[in-house]
C-alpha cells in the first residue's frame, strides 16, 4: 500500500470501511423508521443500496435484535399473486423514545420505538398551568408506568420530547408567558424533566408538535409546506416549510391567536384588543352560545349540539372558522403552503369548522395561494401532541447521529 506522501501516513482503509458500514446501517434503520414496515426490496429502493448489501445489513441488525421479521403480508396492501414478501420492523431494542404532552388540564405520556409506533400510553387529568412541579412529577411517574407496560427500562430510552401549550424561547428553552402558564414562566421544562428521568429531553410548543405529527403520521403526509392549526382554548399554528418545522428567530412563529381581527374588540389576555383568540377560540364560542343554552356549557356540549344539528352551535363554529380562515389567508399569501391541517379540541366539530376555514381562506388569500392549498381535518385527534413529541425525540436522535458521523 502506498503511503500518503503529503502526510507520511498510511490511509486507514479499514476504518473507512467500518464507517461506511455503520452509515449504511443507519440508512437502513432510517428507511425502516420512515416506512414502519418494509421488505428488503423496499429498503434497497429507499436507500439506493444493492439488494445483497441490504440483505447483509438486515441479517446483522436481526442478529443484534434491532430489527425483526414480520411473517405473512403484515397487513400491507399488495398486488399480484404468489408468496407474499416478508416485512421488517424496528424493535424496541434499537432504542425507545418518550413523548410527554402537557395540556392545560391533562398530562399525556407515551413510549414509542424509533418508527414512532406507540408501545404504551397514559393520560390523566391534571391542573398544569398553576402547578408545574406537580405536573412534572406526575409525568415522571407515568413515564415509569408506560416503560413497565412496554417491558422497557430507562436505560433503553434514547431521548424524550416534551410539549407545552405556550411559547418556548428557542435559545434558552424557557417558557416565555406568565399569562398562559403562570407557574411555568422562566422555567426550563426540558431541563427539569431531564433531571428527573436522567435522559435527554427536547421541548417545543403544542402547535409545533401537532404540525410534526400530522406532517409525519397524519393528514399532512406528503406536504412539504403545511400550516397546522390548533383550535382549542387558544389558537396557534405550527409551520412546516420545505419539509422542516419552522420556529422563527425566537420560537414564536405561528402565534396567529394574537393577530388582531377586531380593532375595537374585547381585551385579550395578551393586553391587546380584538385578537383572533377572543372571537374564535373555544371560550369565546361557549360565551356566545350561553344565552341560548346555559352558562356552564362545555366544549363537549358544543360538539354534541353541533352533531345533533343545533343551528346556533353550527353558526358559531362556521363563523369562528371564517375568522380563522381570514388570518390564515394572510399566512397563505406569505408562505404559499400546499396544505392546511386543522387540529385541537374544536376539530371534533368536523365539517362546519372545515367549511368556515376553507371559506375564510378562499376569501382572504390571493387566488393563486388559495387554489394551491388544500384544507383538511387532522386525523390524530387529541393524541397529535404526544405523537409529535415522539417525532421530535426521534428527530433529535437522528440529528445527533448525523453530527457524530
Phi, psi and omega in degrees: 000130182284143178282154172285106187296331182288334184240343184078006181255151174274127180303141182269079183296318181302316179296322179294320179295321179294320177297318178297317179299315180295321177299317180292324174302315180293327177295319178294315179297321180294320177296319177295320178299319182290322184274331188083297173234139180204147174275172177296323176296319177302316182294321178297318180292320183290323186266340185081005178275159178289158179299321181294321178295316179298317180300317180296314182294320179296319179300318178295317181293324176294319179297327178280352181079012184274331180234140179235152179266140178249122184285159175072204183273357175054023181075010181271129180290134180215165178243163177091171181253185178093183184292128180291147178290156174274150183244156183240152176215157176283140176259162177300342179296337177290348181127153179235153176236154179248145172237132180232122180244112173265112170269184177293328184226024177206160170232126179237134182229139176221152171241137181222167175274187185284355172259012178067023172281126183287129180261331177196152186207146177221149173216133178227149172288138181200149172277112187259316189303320186250014183214067185299310183297318179297318180295319178294321177295319178297318179298321179297316178297317181294326176300314178297324180293314182289326176297317179297318180296324181276356181072033182242165175241167178298331181294338180273354181278123180265350178169171181219147172251146184224135179236146178224149180274060180192169181290138178242126178293123186294333183276311186265340185078012181271150175287134190255000184233120175276348180279313183282316183231078190302327183269000182251347186304128181083348180283145173257091189297327179296318178295320182296316180287323179301320179296325182284325187248359178057046176214157178291136180231137176239142188240150174204170180277165189295324180294320178296320179293322176298320178297315179301315184293311182292326179288330184264321189239348191238222189290344183261009181300132180095348180268120179282332182231114192217143171247123175256129179252126174253109184251102182218224176292341169230176179231126178220163178232139171253136186246125172247117183236127182061030179081005182233145177295132179250121183253340184087179186297321183241006176095008183249017175302138178093008179281064185283347179299341182246024167283132182282125179242346177223096184306329180254022183283186182290159180287132179272163177296341178280350180103347178271179179247145170064032177294155178308321181301327184286346181241343187233351176283164188300323178300322179293323180291321178294321177296321181293328182272342186307315181299329182272349183230263179207156186289339182261028179301140179248169177299321178299318176301316180301316179295317180295319178299318180296317182295330181268007173090016178297121186292324180294316179297316179298319182297314183292328180287316178298316179298319177298317178300318179298319181292320176297317179299327177298314180292321181289331176303319177297321177296321179297322177297325183276321190253338178053056181284165176264345183213144168241126179242127184260128177225193181093178184304321188283350181298336179294344176290339172071232191303317180302320178293314179300318179299315181294314180297315181300316179295317180297318178295315181300324183282325191252344175274154174298148185308317181297320180289320181293322181288334183279343188254141175249129179258130183215159177279142176295157182250355187261353175058218184282003176265358185303318185290319181289325175293322176296326177295322176295315179299318179299316181295317178296319178299321178294321178297315179297320178298318179296320179296318180297320179294321180292328180289000000 
